[in-house]
Amino acid sequence: MRLPVTLAVAALATAAVPAVAVAGWSAPFVVAEPGDSEVALSPSGRMLLNGDSRAVSAQVRSGDGFGAPQHVLTIPETERLWGLQADASDRILLMTIRRHRPYQRVRIVLRDTDGTLSPARTISGKGHSASQPRLSVAPDGTAVAAWAWHDSSGWRVQAAVRKPGEAFGPAQTLSEPTPQARPWVTVAAGEGGRAAITWYVDGDDHTLRTDLVAATAGRDGTFGTPTRLDGDWGFYRVSLAVAPDGRALAAWIPTAWSLNQRVPLRVSDAAAGEAFGKARTLASGRGYVDGGDPVTALAPDGGAVVAWVKPNVTRSYNRGVVEILARPPGGRFGAGQTVSDSRRTPTGLTLSAGRDGTVALGWGDARFDLDDDTPDDDTPDDHRLRWETRVSVRAPGARAFATADRVSDPAHDSRWPIVTVTPDGGVLAAWAFIDDASGGGRGATAVRAP
């Protein structure tokens, strides 16, 4: 399992990494020891959340690092952590799956700012099992969770919305049953009870086309009639964003079935309280990049940003560059801006937009051995250059993103980055660095002052 905006580490204590700071950034700080857990940054930038199969803890920001972990919750033996996020006030929502008779359930616990924990509550529909839930929390505390729910007729999509200061509403069944395969969902919470969701049912070599479907919820937290966004492909990699005023944006990349197949980056907009409109293509590339999923952000001023790893495959998978497409308030998306080195292959994009207009894009990349004639060579040449974390920032009022900074220590492999723009316009980047062959990682952060 890997959650959106998470990385695989486990929290212990804060210590400095012996590395030189990049101009404008602090030197990286270690915030976790080796392990396998889920980590998320709060929108305030004040808290780093850590959770594994048995417990959840939180670390509070202290200068350019984080303090010692504080215990938040012990996970019951019959449950497994599946999501953890916080709002702008640092209230924490924890989502688990309860694997216990008579059926599997999605449950939620809220940890308030004073440390009080609410009783665990089941939010999935009664009577049948739920799986693969997704959680999104907006700065004001609005939250949306969605999952695949299985009854005697097949798989359905269910979702529930939490309005600020309230409990989750009842589970809403959004799709007709699909007996052949489980739906995959993507969710995004807006403010004031708003939310957006997309889903599709797995395609395969025999089912080459499947519909990508979307729905939005207004201030009452009730989802409207689903809308078909796409239907010419078998798989979709989707990103969603909902602005504070209720506007929503979906971006997706269909998955190529063959090495040299051209694939588009597509988007669709929804006005506040309305369904998504007609899809349109912003850009296209050739082939497939592992971990090259799109990311989206809607700025408070009405602008929008979409980024993806634009594939450029000639003989193998995993060749591409990071391309950013921006839309000014009231305007249209312009030409793409390439911000990565074409000699390196990026993965794991992460995007955050601040209320002051600052936008930060992060990713991990490594150099591939482009001189290797092996057709199936899609692994980095670790003997030449390690994986690194890079961040490109667009300042308020700027039209273009700045040259990307390498914020990780080049002496260690760096994976699974996440970025957050803090309310004062600062940028916080976190990632896992790996210094052995264990497969585990230690967490590190770096801070860019506003």
C-alpha positions in Angstrom: 0.0 0.0 0.0 1.1 3.5 -0.7 -1.1 6.5 -0.1 -1.1 9.7 -2.1 1.5 12.2 -0.8 3.3 9.7 1.3 6.7 8.1 1.6 7.9 4.9 3.1 9.7 5.7 6.4 9.1 5.3 10.2 9.6 8.2 12.7 12.0 8.4 15.5 14.1 11.5 16.2 15.4 14.6 14.4 19.1 14.9 13.5 21.0 16.8 11.0 22.3 15.1 7.8 25.9 16.0 7.1 25.2 17.7 3.8 25.6 21.2 2.4 22.5 23.3 1.9 21.4 24.4 -1.5 21.1 28.1 -1.8 17.7 29.2 -0.4 17.2 25.8 1.3 18.1 24.5 4.7 20.5 21.5 4.9 18.4 18.2 5.0 17.4 17.0 8.4 16.8 13.3 9.3 13.3 12.9 10.7 13.0 9.1 10.7 15.0 5.9 11.1 14.7 2.9 8.8 11.2 1.3 8.5 8.1 0.9 6.5 5.3 3.4 7.2 3.2 6.2 5.8 4.1 9.8 6.2 2.2 13.0 5.4 2.9 16.8 5.9 0.1 19.0 7.3 -1.0 22.0 5.2 0.2 24.3 8.0 3.8 22.9 7.6 3.8 22.5 11.4 3.4 18.7 11.6 4.8 15.5 10.1 2.5 12.5 10.5 3.9 9.0 10.7 2.0 5.7 10.8 2.8 2.0 10.4 0.7 -1.1 10.8 0.6 -0.7 14.6 0.8 3.0 15.6 0.5 6.6 14.4 2.7 9.4 15.7 3.2 13.1 15.0 6.3 15.3 15.0 6.0 19.1 15.4 8.1 21.5 13.4 11.1 23.0 15.1 13.1 25.4 13.0 14.2 23.6 9.9 13.5 20.1 11.4 10.9 18.3 13.5 10.9 17.4 17.1 10.6 14.0 18.8 7.5 11.9 17.8 4.4 12.1 19.9 2.1 9.1 20.1 -1.3 9.6 18.5 -3.0 6.3 18.1 -2.4 2.5 18.6 -3.9 0.6 15.6 -6.1 -2.4 16.8 -4.9 -5.8 15.8 -8.0 -6.3 13.5 -7.3 -3.1 11.6 -4.7 -1.6 9.2 -3.9 2.0 8.6 -4.9 3.2 5.2 -4.8 7.0 5.3 -3.6 9.9 7.5 -4.0 13.6 6.7 -4.4 16.8 8.6 -6.2 20.1 8.1 -4.8 23.6 8.4 -5.5 23.6 12.2 -3.6 20.3 12.6 -6.6 18.2 13.3 -5.7 14.7 12.1 -8.0 12.2 10.3 -6.9 8.6 10.4 -8.5 6.0 8.1 -8.3 2.3 8.7 -9.7 -0.9 7.2 -11.1 -3.2 9.8 -10.5 -6.8 8.8 -12.9 -8.7 11.0 -16.0 -10.8 10.7 -18.6 -10.5 9.3 -17.1 -8.2 6.6 -14.3 -5.7 5.9 -15.1 -2.0 6.8 -13.6 1.5 6.3 -13.3 3.4 9.6 -12.3 6.9 10.7 -10.8 8.4 13.8 -10.4 12.1 14.4 -7.6 13.5 16.6 -8.5 17.1 17.7 -5.9 19.8 18.4 -6.1 19.2 22.1 -5.1 15.5 21.6 -8.7 14.1 22.1 -9.4 11.1 20.0 -13.0 10.5 18.7 -14.4 6.9 18.9 -13.7 4.9 15.7 -16.6 5.1 13.3 -17.4 2.9 10.3 -18.2 5.0 7.3 -18.6 2.3 4.5 -21.9 0.8 3.8 -23.2 -2.0 6.1 -23.7 -5.6 5.1 -20.8 -6.0 2.6 -17.0 -5.6 2.4 -15.2 -2.4 1.4 -11.6 -2.2 0.0 -9.0 0.1 -1.4 -10.2 3.3 0.3 -8.9 6.8 -0.5 -8.9 9.9 1.7 -8.5 13.6 1.0 -8.7 16.4 3.6 -9.0 20.2 2.7 -7.5 22.9 4.8 -10.8 23.8 6.5 -11.4 20.2 7.6 -13.7 19.1 4.8 -12.9 15.5 4.0 -13.9 12.9 1.4 -13.3 9.2 1.5 -14.2 6.7 -1.2 -13.8 3.0 -1.7 -14.8 -0.1 -3.7 -17.8 -1.9 -2.1 -18.8 -5.4 -3.0 -22.2 -6.9 -2.7 -23.9 -9.9 -4.4 -24.3 -8.0 -7.7 -20.6 -7.0 -8.0 -18.4 -4.0 -7.2 -19.7 -0.5 -6.7 -18.2 2.9 -5.8 -19.2 4.4 -2.4 -18.1 7.7 -0.9 -18.8 9.7 2.2 -18.1 13.4 2.9 -17.3 15.2 6.1 -18.2 18.9 6.4 -16.0 21.0 8.7 -16.7 20.4 12.4 -19.1 17.5 11.7 -19.0 13.7 11.4 -18.9 11.9 8.1 -22.2 11.7 6.3 -23.8 8.4 5.2 -22.2 6.3 2.6 -23.4 7.3 -0.9 -23.4 4.6 -3.6 -22.3 6.2 -6.9 -22.1 3.5 -9.5 -23.9 0.5 -10.9 -22.4 -2.9 -10.0 -19.6 -4.2 -12.1 -19.2 -8.0 -11.7 -16.0 -8.4 -13.6 -13.5 -6.1 -11.8 -13.0 -3.7 -8.9 -13.2 0.1 -9.6 -10.2 2.3 -8.8 -11.1 5.7 -7.3 -9.4 9.1 -6.9 -10.7 11.7 -4.5 -10.1 15.4 -3.7 -11.7 17.5 -0.9 -12.6 21.2 -1.4 -13.7 23.5 1.3 -17.2 23.9 2.8 -18.2 20.3 2.2 -17.2 20.2 -1.5 -15.5 17.2 -3.1 -14.7 15.5 -6.4 -14.3 11.8 -7.3 -13.3 9.8 -10.4 -13.3 6.1 -10.9 -12.8 3.5 -13.6 -13.0 -0.3 -13.8 -9.8 -2.2 -14.6 -9.2 -2.9 -18.3 -6.9 -5.7 -19.6 -5.7 -7.2 -22.8 -9.2 -8.4 -23.6 -11.0 -5.2 -22.4 -9.2 -2.5 -24.2 -11.7 0.3 -23.3 -13.2 1.3 -20.1 -15.0 4.5 -19.0 -13.4 7.1 -16.7 -16.3 8.6 -14.7 -16.4 11.6 -12.4 -18.8 13.3 -9.9 -18.8 16.4 -7.7 -20.4 17.3 -4.4 -21.5 20.7 -3.4 -21.8 22.4 0.0 -24.3 19.8 1.2 -21.8 17.0 0.7 -24.1 15.1 -1.7 -22.6 13.9 -5.0 -24.5 14.7 -8.2 -25.0 12.5 -11.3 -21.8 11.0 -12.5 -20.3 12.1 -15.8 -18.3 10.1 -18.3 -14.9 11.8 -18.9 -13.2 9.3 -21.2 -13.7 5.9 -22.6 -11.1 5.1 -25.2 -8.5 3.4 -23.0 -8.2 0.6 -20.5 -6.3 2.3 -17.6 -6.1 5.9 -16.4 -3.7 7.7 -14.0 -5.8 10.5 -12.5 -5.2 13.6 -10.4 -7.9 15.8 -8.9 -8.0 19.3 -7.3 -10.8 21.3 -5.8 -10.4 25.1 -5.2 -11.7 26.9 -2.1 -14.5 28.4 -4.2 -15.6 25.0 -5.4 -14.0 24.8 -8.9 -12.7 21.4 -9.7 -10.1 20.2 -12.2 -9.4 16.6 -13.3 -6.2 15.6 -15.2 -5.4 12.1 -16.5 -3.1 10.1 -18.6 -4.3 6.9 -20.3 -1.9 4.0 -20.1 -0.3 3.0 -23.4 -0.8 -0.6 -24.5 2.3 -0.6 -26.7 5.8 0.9 -26.4 5.5 3.5 -29.1 1.8 4.4 -28.7 1.1 8.1 -28.3 -0.8 9.0 -25.2 -2.5 12.4 -24.3 -2.5 14.4 -21.1 -6.2 15.3 -20.8 -8.1 17.7 -18.5 -11.7 18.5 -17.6 -13.1 21.4 -15.5 -16.1 21.7 -13.2 -17.6 25.0 -12.1 -18.6 25.2 -8.4 -21.6 22.8 -7.8 -21.7 21.6 -11.4 -20.6 18.4 -13.2 -17.4 18.1 -15.1 -17.4 19.4 -18.7 -16.0 18.1 -22.0 -12.5 16.7 -21.8 -9.7 18.3 -23.9 -6.1 17.3 -24.6 -3.3 19.6 -23.4 -0.3 17.7 -24.6 0.9 14.3 -25.7 3.9 12.0 -25.5 4.9 8.5 -26.6 5.0 5.5 -24.4 4.9 5.0 -20.6 6.9 6.3 -17.6 6.6 4.3 -14.4 5.5 6.7 -11.7 4.8 9.5 -14.2 1.3 10.2 -13.0 -0.1 13.8 -13.4 -0.5 16.2 -10.5 -2.9 19.2 -10.4 -3.4 22.3 -8.3 -5.9 25.2 -8.3 -4.7 28.5 -7.1 -7.0 30.8 -5.0 -6.7 33.5 -7.6 -8.4 31.3 -10.2 -5.3 30.0 -11.9 -4.4 26.3 -12.4 -1.3 24.2 -12.8 -1.0 20.7 -14.2 2.3 18.7 -14.4 3.2 15.3 -15.8 6.1 13.3 -16.9 5.9 13.6 -20.6 7.0 10.3 -22.1 9.5 10.2 -24.9 10.1 6.5 -25.5 12.2 5.2 -28.3 13.2 1.7 -27.3 12.2 1.2 -23.7 9.9 2.4 -21.0 10.8 5.2 -18.5 12.1 8.0 -20.7 10.6 11.4 -20.2 10.8 15.0 -18.9 8.8 16.9 -16.3 6.4 19.3 -18.2 4.3 22.0 -16.4 1.3 23.6 -18.0 -0.2 26.7 -16.3 -3.5 28.6 -16.8 -3.8 32.2 -15.6 -7.0 33.4 -14.0 -9.7 33.5 -16.6 -7.3 32.3 -19.3 -6.3 29.1 -21.1 -3.5 26.7 -20.5 -0.4 27.8 -22.3 2.5 25.9 -23.8 4.3 23.4 -21.5 7.5 24.4 -19.6 10.1 21.6 -19.3 11.8 21.8 -15.9 13.8 18.6 -15.7 17.0 17.4 -17.3 16.4 15.3 -20.4 19.3 13.1 -19.5 17.5 12.0 -16.3 14.2 10.2 -15.9 11.8 11.6 -13.3 9.1 9.9 -11.2 6.8 10.6 -8.3 5.6 14.1 -9.0 4.2 16.1 -6.0 2.5 19.6 -6.3 1.3 22.2 -3.8 -0.2 25.6 -4.2 -0.2 28.2 -1.4 -2.7 30.8 -0.7 -0.2 33.6 -1.4 0.3 32.3 -5.0 3.5 30.3 -4.4 3.4 26.9 -6.2 6.0 24.1 -5.7 6.6 21.0 -7.7 8.8 18.2 -6.5 10.0 14.9 -8.0 12.6 12.3 -7.8 14.9 11.4 -10.7 18.0 9.5 -11.7 20.2 9.2 -14.8 19.6 6.3 -17.0 22.4 4.7 -19.0 21.4 6.1 -22.3 24.4 4.4 -24.0 23.3 0.9 -23.1 22.0 -0.9 -26.2 19.9 -3.3 -24.2 16.3 -2.8 -25.3 14.8 -3.6 -21.9 17.2 -1.4 -19.9 14.8 0.7 -17.8 16.7 0.8 -14.5 18.9 3.6 -13.4 22.7 3.3 -13.6 23.2 3.5 -9.8 27.0 3.3 -10.2 27.0 6.6 -12.1 24.4 8.7 -10.3 21.9 8.1 -7.5 18.2 9.1 -7.3 17.8 12.7 -6.2 14.9 14.9 -5.0 14.3 18.1 -7.0 11.9 21.0 -6.4 10.9 23.8 -8.8 9.1 26.8 -7.3 7.0 29.5 -9.0 6.9 32.7 -7.0 3.7 34.8 -6.6 3.1 36.8 -9.8 5.7 34.9 -11.8 4.8 33.4 -15.1 7.3 30.6 -15.1 8.8 28.1 -12.7 12.3 28.6 -11.6 15.2 26.2 -12.3 14.8 23.1 -10.1 16.9 22.8 -7.0 18.4 19.5 -5.9 17.4 19.5 -2.2 18.4 16.0 -1.2 21.9 14.8 -0.2 23.6 13.4 -3.3 25.4 10.8 -1.2 22.2 8.9 -0.7 19.4 7.6 -2.9 16.3 9.7 -2.5 12.8 8.5 -3.1 9.1 9.3 -2.7 9.2 13.1 -2.3 6.3 15.3 -1.0 6.1 19.1 -0.9 3.9 21.5 1.0 3.6 25.3 0.5 3.1 26.8 4.0 0.7 29.7 4.7 3.6 32.2 4.7 4.8 31.1 1.3 7.6 28.9 2.5 8.2 25.4 1.0 8.7 22.2 2.9 10.1 19.2 1.1 10.3 15.7 2.5 11.6 12.4 1.1 13.0 9.0 2.0 16.7 8.4 1.6 18.3 5.0 1.3 21.9 4.3 2.2 21.9 0.5 2.1 20.4 -2.5 0.3 17.7 -3.2 2.9 14.8 -1.7 0.9 13.9 0.5 3.8 14.4 4.2 4.1 15.0 7.1 6.5 13.0 10.3 6.2 14.6 13.7 5.6 13.3 17.2 5.1 14.5 20.6 3.8 12.9 24.0 4.2 12.9 26.9 1.8 12.1 30.3 3.5 9.4 32.5 2.1 
